[in-house]
Amino acid sequence: MSFYLAIKFLHIMLAIVAVGLNVSYGIWIARAAREPEHLSHTLRGVKFLDDRLANPAYALLLVTGIAMVLLGSLPLTTFWIDAALVFYLIAVVLGLGFYTPTLRDQIRVLEAQGADSPAYRRLATRGSVIGILTAIPVVLILLLMVFKPTL
């Protein structure tokens, strides 16, 4: 196996881990919302997975993606690569700038005021909206990586 293929395999595995975990957050949180006694544990679990697995996987996706460009025959200025990098930056800003702080606040408010408090419900709604908005550029990146459109 060539070094390029090894990097490509790692890149794909990282994408599976990052995107797969992100997709699971909504499911875990929705299930826990029906059983509020498990909500704090679930939110802390989601935060752990996001901080320790998904976000590092996204960071390594950038590294392995750039490595493939440097090792391969496609220039960094290829349309679908440039577009994916723009969407990546958008996803990072939404994720680290908005989703992570909202999740942290959700946990804090849940533990201080409970799941029925208006503040918690507001943060839960915000977290859901930001999660969906963050998923959009991620899905667009996946589409670009699979279909590799040209202009």
N, C-alpha and C positions, 0 to 999 in steps of 0.2 A: 504494500500500500504506500502510495506517495505521501509526503508530508502535507501537500495541499488537501488530499482526500481526508487525512486525519483531522486537519483543521476544519474542513467542511462537516465532517461527522460531529465533531465537538460543537460546532456552530448550530447544527440542527438539534442536537440534544439539549443545548442551552435554551433554544427557542421553545422546545417542548416543555421544559421545566418552567420557564418564566411565564409563558402564555397559559399553560395548563394550570399552574397555581393561581394566576390571576382570575381565570374563569371560575375556579372553585370558590373564590371569596364570596361572591354573591349567593351561591348555593348554601354555604356554611352559615352566613349571616341570616339569610331568610329562614333557614331551619331553626336557628337559635332564637330568632325573634318570636317564634311560636312557643318557645320554652325559655322565658326570660331568666330562669335560674341558671341557664347555661350560657347566657349572652356574654358575660364578662370573660369567661374562659375562652369562648369562641373568638371574640374580638382580639384577645391577647394572642391566641393561636394564629389568627390571620396576620396580625402585626409581626409576629415572629417569622412566619413564612415569607412575608413581604420583605422584611429587613434582612433576613439571613440567607434566603434562597432566591426569591424572584428578582429582587433588585441587583444582587451580585451577578445573577445570570444575565440580566439585561446589560450590565456593564461589560461582561465578558463577551456578549454578542457583538458589541461594538468593536472590541479588540480582535475577535476572530474574523469578523467581517472585513475589517481593514487589512488584516493579515492575508485573507484570501485575495483581496484586490492587489496587494503588493506581490503575492506569489503567482497570481493568475495573469491572464491576458487582457482583462477588461480594465479600462482606465477608470479612475475615480469619478471622472466627469460623465460617465454613462448615465443616461436619464434616470433609469429605475434605481440606480444606486444613490444618486443625488436626492431623488424624491424620497427614498427610504430614510436617508440621513435627516432630511427636514422633518419627516414624520416622527423619527426617533427623538429628535430634540423636543418636539411638541409633547410627545408622550412623557419624556423625562420631566419637563416643566410641570405638566399636569400631575404626574405621579408624585414626584418629590416635593413640588411646591404646594400642592393642594390636597391630594389624597392622603399622603402620609400624615400631615398635620391634622387633617380632619379625623382620621382614624385614632390618632393619639388623643384628640379632644373628646371623641366619642367615648373612649375607655374612661377617661377622667370624669366626664359628666355622668356617665352610667353609674360609676361607683359612688359618686357623690350625691346624685339626685334620683337615680333610678331610671328604668326604661320608659316609664310613663310621663316623665317630665317633658315639658315643651322644648327645653333646651336639647335634651337627648334626641327627641323626635326630629327636631330641626337638623341636627348633626347627622342623624341616620339618613335623612332624605338627601342632604348635601353629599354624604359619602356615596350614596347610590348614584346620584347624578354625575359626580366627578368620576366614579368608577366606569360608568358607561361612556362618558366623554373621553376618558383615557383609553378605553378599548378601541375607539374608532381609529386613531392613527396606528395602533398595533395591528389591527385587521388590515388596514391599507398597506402596511409594510409587508405583511404576509402575502397579500395579493401581488404586490410588486415583486417579491422574491420568487413566487411561483410562476407568474406569467411573463415577467421581464419585458414590459411594453417598451416600445421605442416611439419617439416623436418624429 
